[in-house]
Amino acid sequence: MAPAQHILFASSPRNLEPLLASELRALGISGVKPVASGCQFDGDLAAALKVCLWSRVANRVLFPVTAGRAADPEELYALIQTVDWSSHLRAEQTLAVDFFCAQSNITHSHYGALKVKDAIVDQFREQSGVRPSVDRQQPDVCINVYLHRNRARVAIDLSGQSLHRRGYRSDGARAPLKENLAAALLLACDWPARAARGESFIDPLCGSGTLVIEAMMMASNTAPGLLRPYYGFTGWLQHLPELWQELIDEATDLRAEGMKNVPYVAGSDQSRTAIASATDNVLYAGFADVIELQTCSLERLQLPAKTPSGLVLTNPPYGIRVQEQQEIGQLYSIIGQHCKKLFPGWSVALFTGAPKLLHRTRLPLDTVLTVDNGGLPCRLVMAKLADASPDKATDSGEKNTPSKSKTAAESGEADNMFANRLRKNQRALKGWIKQQNIQAYRLYDADMPEYAVAVDVYHTKDDPYFTDVVVQEYQAPSRVDAQKAQQRLGQILATLPDVLQCEPEAVHLKVRKRQKGSEQYSRVTDSRSQIQKNEKTVMEHGCRLLVNFEDYLDTGLFLDHRKVRHYIQAKAQDKRFLNLFGYTGAATVHAINGGAASSLTVDMSNNYLDWAARNIELNGGDPALHRTERADCLEWLAVDPPESLYDLILLDPPTFSNSARMENDCDVQRDHAGLIAMTMKRLAPDGLLIFSNNFRRFKLDESTLSTFGLENRTEWSLDRDFQRNRRIHQCWFIRHV
């Protein structure tokens, strides 16, 4: 009889699902389907064990047991008791339960795990009076339960512990790079194919050696699970030891054959402690004779004569804080300089959580992969370096031809075009900036389609000689080659410090994407004291406004609304001001400085309301008169308005908002008419509502709003530095008729 087939699941870090799917298919696994955080696949126990042994990317392999509704603890308990657990483990064995829940009535994972454990041990106790005990370290059987929308999937975790634990790490210490993530980076760089062609591999900042060991494992066809001392299936009653031994024997033979012809693999690090750890790990992995390690800085690294070209892949320090980045920025410069010098004709790949430092390398880097490392968004970038000699062919068969020199010349010419446009805009805006008394402005806004970025300049009050530059990347037009667009971004980041006379570390890259849910209010740093430490102050029409270039996806100040804020300041004398979707309260500060009698700033984000309160305090606002309130603006407006109305209201909703804190989402095009109508109930008879939004295709529903006086003030609302981009926002003045 054929072995039973199941729908199995292999988990992986997010964004690595395509790599895992390719790997599973290469192993001969059928029915592979990438899903969130892993892949489903079809197979029997043999297929599951093969994935445990050979997958370099997976975290865990789950063998299904049952599934069903579990909307409350009682239903969960009953579902678990439908399984005959005596077919999976004996009463004298040990177990552990991993429980994960999302969007379900049961919200506490520890409580869910206890309920599952109770259902299992109660079944044994009722049958025999003896129950299994719990072992969190190396249980005989590990049960995995995933509860999503009140439906539970119950499985045996065949891996037991995450498969990234290969078994070669000598000290058991946590490395900056997990083994399966290191393997994924190598796969993304096509290292197995490169190794088969005899190319070399070097990690010049190797630390404890994770990348070099994973590279040699691939090059020698060593199964990543061959050294693991523990799996979650070894004590499972349905395990087939003979089948597992066959897989082990086959993998051992393949490794022995693969070790006969391996390419040059090496690592170096200037830390003796790191190299000592790497040496131990290489020894435990069985690669002491085939991996070369050096204790030296990148500047002193030397290659053996006639080393074939190949792949340089390294994971340099990220530098989470500004001070660290200023120190580490020099390292990125050194990486770029010495890679060009040491590795002509090689491919150079960097994995970093500090993409804004990459311009320091001055390498033509393209993004290959984006994935989190330790909760930090990171990017794998790669460049193909030119050969040292224009007449010498590289190992891949490519030749440097006169066209490459032409490309370099064109690149330099394009750099000059961008630099010249920046200087031209500087000259055009210089007098206006001085006249307007502002310290933050937009210098460049995709003036040339090939350079699809916005460049904002901040001369902070804290240090008038220090310039911060924020670069926002747009999606390039379809006619612009994506690879060239990525290269031009690197050119942009390298050009800005020279033209604007700022430190490279003061150039902050922000990648625009549609935000959703809590991402709209997310911050990079959880420490409130650290966030306030990173805040700087800019002046705008006499107002002092806090900005932050480090801890949020935005700076805290929408420059395109500057003219509207200035208008509010001019009209606020003795007015009652309401700021809806108030963000960091910049408009409120202008109202206060304009003499507003009182104000209320409403926003759903505690982060931004704290920021608004600090802005108000910085400008001498009385918190008793100028209040902040955390609320969903739609719900807040739906409540009957109080007798006291507002003379001046700013309504500036996001284009789209969908947060766990909100009952319903908000779409500005769909919902604006109702939103405006509710807001007008809060407006005094002679008051003014300023409605603004940034949806480029927005169209006001004038027929529904015909009972109000509507005045389109979009053209007027654009200050001089935003007149190149007339679709950046729309602005309407709305009054009672």
N, C-alpha and C positions, 0 to 999 in steps of 0.2 A: 504494500500500500504506500502511495506517495506521501511524503511528509506534509503535515498540515501547513497551509499557507495563511499568512497573516498580513495585515497592514501595520507595518512597524514604523517607528519614528526615531530619527537621529537628530538631536538638537545641536545648534551651533550659535555662535555670536551673531547678532543682527548684522545684515549686509554681507554675510559670508555664505548665505544660502546658495547662490549660484555656483560658488566654488565647491561647496559640499556636494551639490547635485552632480557636477561634472566628475568629481572624484568617485562618487558612488557608481555612476554609469561606467566609469573606467574599470571598476572592480567587477563588472558584470552583473550588478544589481538591477533588477527590473522594476518597472512601475514607479520610477523616481519622480516625485512631485515636490518642488520647492514650496514651502509655506513659511509663515512668519517664524523666525528663529529656528529654522531647521528644515528637514525634508522628510516626507512620508515615502515609504518604499514597500514593495511587495516582497514576501519571501518567507522561508521557514526558519527554523532555529539556526541552520547552517549559515544562511545569509546574515542573520543577526550577529553570529559569532565572528564571521568574516569582517563585518564592519567594525566590530569591537577591536579586532586585531590590526586592521589595515587603515582605518580612517585617520587621516592626519588633521582634519579640520573639526570633526564632531566633538561635542562635549559629552553627550550621553546617548545610549541606545536603549530604547524602551520597547518592551515586549508586552502587547496588550493583554489584559485580563478580563476587564468588563468596563461597561460605560452605562450611565443612566442619570436620571434626574436626582438632584440633591439640593433642594431649595432650602432645607433647614437641617440642623444637626441630626434630627431623627431620621430623615430620608437618607442622609449620608451614611449613618450607622446601618440602616437596613440594606442599602446598596452593597456595602462592604460585606455584610453577612451573607449575601447571596452567593459568594464565592466559597468554594471548598478549599480553605487554606491549608488543609492537611495534604493537599496534592502539591503544595509549593514548599512547605517547610515542616519540620518535626517540632514537637512541643519543646524539646530540649535545645533547639537552635535559637539564634538571635535574629532580630529584625531591626529595621529602621524605617521611618516614614518621612518622605519629603512631600510637603503639601504646598501647592501654589494656588492662589485664588485671584480672580479678577471679575469685576462687574457681577458679583454674586451677593446673596444675602449673608453668607458666611464670609466675613472680611478678615478674620484673624487666622493667619496660616498656622501658628502654633496650636491654637485651639482645634483647627481642622485636623492637624496631624495627630493630636491626642485622641480625637474622636475615632479616627481610622484605626489607630493602634488598639483602642479599647474594643472595637468591634471584632478585631482579629483575635486578641488574646481571650476575650470572653467566649468566642467560639471554641477555642482549645480547652478552656477551663470547663465549659459545659460538657465537652466530649470525654475528657480524660482527667480533669482535675489538675492538670499541669499546663502551664502557659509559657510561651517563649518570652525571653527577656529582651531588653532593648540594648543595642550596641551602636552608638553613633559613629564610631570610627571605621570598623570593618565588619559589618553585620553579615550573617550568612545570606540573608535575603533583604534587598532594599526595595520598598514599595514606593512608587511615584504616583501621586494623585494631582491632577490638574483640574481645577474647578473653574469653569468659565460660563457666565450667564446661567448659573445654577445647574449646569450639567457637568458631571464628573467623568473624567477618563482615568481609569485605574490601570497601572502597568507595573511590571517588574523592571527595575532599572538594572539591566545586565552589566552596565559598566561599574556600578557600585560607587566609585569615585569618578570625578570628571576625567575624561580620557586625555586631557592635556597633561596629566601627571604621568609622564612616560616611565619614570623610575630611574632616571639617570642623574637627577639633581642630588648631589652628595649631601648638602647641608639641610635640605628640605626648606630652605628659605624661599620667600616669595620673590620672584624675578620681575623686573619691569615689563617683561613681555612673556605672556603665557605661551607654552609650546605650540598649541594649536593655532594661535594667532600668528606666531612666527612662521609656521608652516603655510598658513594662508597667504602671507606676504610673499613667500617664495613661489608659491603656485601662481599668484597674480603676476609675478615677474617672469613666469615661464621657465623657472629654474630646472625642472626635470628635463625638459627638451634641451636646454643649454648644456646641462651636465652630460647628456647622451652625446652631444657633439664635441665633448672634451673641453668645454669652456671652464674657466676658473671661477672661484667664489672667494670674496674677501669681505669681512666685516671689520672695518678699522676702529670701531668703538664697541668691541664685542661684549664688554661686561662679563657676565658669567657664562657666555658662550652659547646661548640658546639658538641663535640664528645659524652659527657654524655647525652645530650638532644636527639641527634639523636639515640643513643643506646636505650634510654628509649622509644622513639617513636616506634622503631621497636619491642621492647619487649612487649609493650602494644597494638600493632596493631593500633597505632594512624596514621591516614592519614596525611602525611606531609603538605598537603594544607588546612587542616581543620581550621587553625588559620589565614589564609591570608585574609586581609581586602579588597583586590582588585584583580580582574582578568580582562583580556582584552576582555572577552566575555560578561560582564554584560551589557554593553551598545550597544552591537551588535544586529541588528534587527533580525537576524536569531537564536538568543539565545532562548533556551527553559527553562525558569525559573523553571517550574514544574519538569522537568527532573533533573536539578541541585539540587533542594531541596531534591528529592528522594535520590540522591547520598550522600548529606550531612547528611540526617537522618540516612542512613545506616551506614555511617562512624562513626557517633556519637554513635550509638548503639555498634558497634564493639570496639570502644575505651573503652566504659563503661565496656564491658565484659572483655576486655584485661587488664584493670587496676585492676581487682580482684586478679590476680596472676602474679605479676611481680618479676623478679629476683633482686638481690642486684646490684645496679648501684651507683657508687660513683666517685667523682672527688676531687682532691686536688691541691693546688698551694701555693707556699710560699708568693705570692703577695696578700696582703689584697685587693688591688684595683681590681685585677682579680677576686677574690672570690666574692667581692661585685657585680661585673658585672654579674658573673655566677649565683649568687643567684637571681638577678632580672630576668635574662633570664629564669631560671628554674621556677620561679613564673609565668611569662607570659605564659610559655608553659603548665602550669597546673600540674607540677610534683614536687611541693615543698614537698609533703608528701612522695615521693618515691625515690628521689635522695638525697644522702648524700654528703655534701660538707665539706671539711676541709681546714683550713688555716695552712699549714705546709710544710716543705721541704720534699723531698723524703726520706731523712734519718730518719725523725721523723714520717713518715706515719705509722699508726697502723690500723689493720683490726679487725673488730668484731670477737669474738670467733666463731669458726665453720663456717666461711665464705666459701661457696663452691668455689672450684677453677674455673677458667674461663679464661677470656681474659683481658689482659692489652694492651691498645692501646693508644699511645700518639704521639704528634707532637712536638718534642723538637726543640729548636732554631737551626738554620742552621749555622750561622756564615759565612757570605759571604766573608769577608776579612780574611787575615791571622791572624791579631791580634785577631779578634773575635774568630776564630777557636781555637787559643791557649787557650783562656779563656773557650770556650764552650767544648773543648775536655775533660776537667776535669768533666763536667756535664755528658758526655757520659760514662765516667768511673764509675761515681756514679750510673747512671742508671743500668749499667750491674751488679755492685756489689750488689746493694740493691734489684734488681729484683730477683736475685738468692736467696737472703736471705729471702725476703718477700713473693715470689710467687712460691714456689716449686710446680711442677705439673701443673702450668699455661702455657698458651700460651702468649708470649710477642711480640707485634708488634710495630714497630717504623716507622713513616713516616717522611722522612728527605730529605732535599736538599743538605746535606753534607755527602754523602756516605763514603767518605774517613775517616770520624770520627767514623764510625760504629765499626771499629776494636777495638776502645777503650772500647767497652762494653764487649768484650770477650764472646759474646753470639753466639751460632751456628745459625746465621741468614740466612734465605733463602729469595730471592727476590720473592715477591708475585705480585707486580704491579709497573709499571713505569708510571708516569703521571706528567704533569706540575702543579705547584701551583704558581699563580702570575707570570707566565712566566719563572719560574725557574724549570729545570728538577729535579724531585723528585722521590724517591723510597720508596715503602712500603716493609719492610722486617719483617719476623716473625721467632720466635724460640719457640720450645716446650721445656720447662725447665724440668729437671729431678725432680722426687719427692724427698722430704726430706728424706724419709725412704726407703731403698731398698726393704722392705717387704710390703710397703703400696701401695694399688691400688689407681690410680687416679680416678677422677669422670668419666672419659671417659671410664673406664674399663681396661686401660692399667696397666701393672705391671712392676716395675723395676726388671730385672732379672740379673743374672750374666753376660749375654751377653752385658748389658749396661756398666758394669764396664770394660768388655773387649774392647768395642768400645772406651771408654775414654782412655784406655791404648794404643790402636792402634793409636788414635789421637795424643797422646803425643809422641809416637814413630815416627809417621810421621812428626810431628813438628821438632823433632831432626834430621830426615833425611834431611829435607829442610835446616835447620840451618847449618848442617854439610857440605852440598853441597856449601852453600854460603861461609863458611869459607875456604873450599878447593879452591874455585875459587879465593878468596881474596889472598891466599898464592901464587897461580899460577901466578896471574897478577901483584903482588906488584912490583917486580923488573922492569917489562916491563913498567908499568905506570910511574915510576920515570924516566926511561931512555927516554921515549917518550915526557916528559914534557906536559902532558895533565891532565886536571882536571875533565873530564867527560868521562865515559866509561860504557860499558855493563858488568855487573857482572854475570848475569844469564839469560839464554835464553831458557826456557822450557827444561832444561836439563833432568828433570824427567817429563814424560807426564802427570802425575797426578797433577803436579804443573805447569799448562800451562800459565805462565806469563813470561814477560821480565822485568828485573830489571836493571835500569840505575842509576848510582851514579854520582852526581854532587858535587864537592868540589868548591864552588863558591869563587871567588877572594875577594868578599866583606867581607866574614867571613870564613877564612880557617879552623876554628874549627867547622863550621856548615855544615852538610851534608844534601843535599836534595836527595830524592830517588823518582824516577818515576817508577811506576808499570803499565805495559800495559798488559791487560788481553786478552789472546787468547781464541778462542773457543776450549774447551777440546775435545779430540778424542771421537768418538762415543762409544767406549768401556768403557769410564769413566762415571760413574753415575753423572747426572747433579746436583743433590742435594749435593752429596759429593764434586763435583767441587766447588760449592758455599761455602760450609763449609771450604774447603781448602783455598779459597781466603781469608776468614776471618783469618785463621791460618797464611797465608803468611803475611798479613798486621800487625798481632800482633807480628810475629817473627822478622820482619825486624828491628824495632827500637832496639831490644836487640842485634842483631848480629852486626849491623852497627853503634851502639852507636849514634843514632840520635834521635831527638824528634819525637814522634808519629805524630805530626802535619806536620813534614817535609816529610812524606810519601804521595805521590800524586798518586792517582789511576786514570788511563786513560783507558776508555773502548774502544777498537777498534771496529769500524763499518765502513761500506762503506759510505763515505761522498759524497754528491751530491749538485749541485747548490751552493748557497752562503754559505752552511754549511762548505765548504772547507776552507773558510776564516773567519769563524765566531769567535767572541770573546764573553766572558761572560760579560765583563765590557764595558760600553760605554764611560766612562770617560778616555780621553787620559792621563791626569795627573795621574790618579790612576794606569793605565797600566804601565806607566814609573816608578812609585813608586815601583811597584812589580817586576821590572826587576832586575836581578842579572847578574854578569859577571863571565864567566869561561875562563880560558886560554887554548889555543890549539896551540901548536907549535909556541908560541910567539904571537899569535893573541888573542885579547880580544873580546869575543863574548857575546852578551846579550842573556839571556835566561829568560823565564817567566813560572812559574809553576802554575799560578793562573788563568789567563785571557783567555787562548786559550786551544784548545784541544791538541795542541802539544807544545813543549818547545821552538821552534825556531831554533833548531839545530839537524839535522839528523846525529846521531853518526856513522851510518854505512858508510857514505861517507867521513869519516875523512881522509883516506889514499889518496883518490882522491884529496881532498882539499890540502893536504900536497904536492902532486905531482904538482898541479897547482902553489903552492907557489915556488917550486923549479925551475919551468920552465918559470916563468912569467917575468923575467928580460927584460925590454924594450919591452915587448909584448903588443899588443892591445888585450884586453880580453873581451869576450862577455859571459854573464851569462843568459841563457834563462830559463824561469820558475824559476827565481832567488830566490824566497822565501825570506828569511831574509838577503840574501847577504853574507852568511858566506864564500862561495867560492871566492866572490869578495874581501873580506877582506884578504884572503890568497894571492890572486893575488897582491893586493896593497902592502902587507908586503914583497912580493917577488920581488918588483920593477917594476910592470907593468907600462907601459907608460900611458895607459888610460884604462878605462873599461866602459861597459854599462851593467846594470842589468835590465832585462825586466820581469815584472810580471803583472798579471791582478788585484792583490789585493792592494788597497791603504794601508791597514793595514800592510801588509808585506813590501811594499816599504818604508813606514815610518820607519819601523824597520831596513831595510837595510841601509837607510840613517843614522840612529843613529849608526849602527855598523861601517859604513865608517867613520863617524865623530870621533867616539871613537878611531879609529886607525890612525887618522891623515890624512885621505884621502882628497884630494882637490875635492870638489863637482863639480868644473868646468871640471876636468879631469875624475872624476869617477862618472858618471851620473846614474840616475835611470829613468826608463820610464814605465808608466802604459799603458799596451796594452795587447790584446789577442795575444799571441805569434804566433798562426797560421795566423792571419790576418797580423801581423807585418812582418812575413817571406814571405807572399804572395806578398808583395810590392817589386818592382824591387830593388835589393841591390844598395847601393851607390858605388861610385868608391873606397872609403876607405874600405878595408876588415879587417878581424880580424885574428890574428895569433894563438889565442888559444880560443876555444869555449867549454863551458860546456852546454850540452843539457840534462836536467833531468826532463822530463815531468811526470805528475802524471799518474797513471794507467788508470784513467778515470776522465774526467772533463766535467761537464755539468752545466753551469751557465747562469743566466738570462743576464749576460753581454756578453755572447758569441752567435754568430749567429748559430754555430753548436757545437755539442759535440766533445770530443776528446777521442778516445780509442787508447791506446798506441800500442796494438797488431795490430789493424786494420790500423792505420794511421802512424806508425813509418817510413815506407819506404819513403812516401812523405815528412814527417817532416824532415827526415835526408837529403833528396835530396835538399829541399829548404834551409836548414841550410848550406849545403856545398857550395851554391852559395855565402855565406857570408864569407867563409874561404879562407884565402890567399893561394897561391899555395904551399907553404912549411909549411902550418899551420897544427894544430891538432884539431880534434873534439873529445871530450870525450862524448860519449853517454851512459847514465845510466838510469835504471828504476827499479822499485820495484815489477813488475808483476812476480809472482813466476813461471807461466807457459809460460813466454815470449819465443818466438822463432824468431830470426832475419831472415828477408827475404833476404837471401844472394844472391839469383838469381837476384832479382830486383836491389840490390845494388852492383852488381858484377863489376861495373865500378869504384868502389872506393876500396882502400886498407882497408881491415877489419881485425882487430886483437882483439880477445876475451881476455879481461884482467880481467875477473870476479874473478878468483882465486887470482890473484895478488892484487886486490882492497880490499880484506877483511883483515882488521886489526886483530890482534891476538884475541881481545875480541869478534869478530864476526865469528870466524872460526867454531864455533859450529853450525851456521845457514848459510850454504853455499848457500841457495836459497833466502837470504834476498834481494839481488839485482843482476842485471847483468850489466856488464860494457864492453864497446867496445871502442877501439881507431880507429878512421876512418881518412884516409888521401886521398888526391888526388893522383892518380897514374900517 
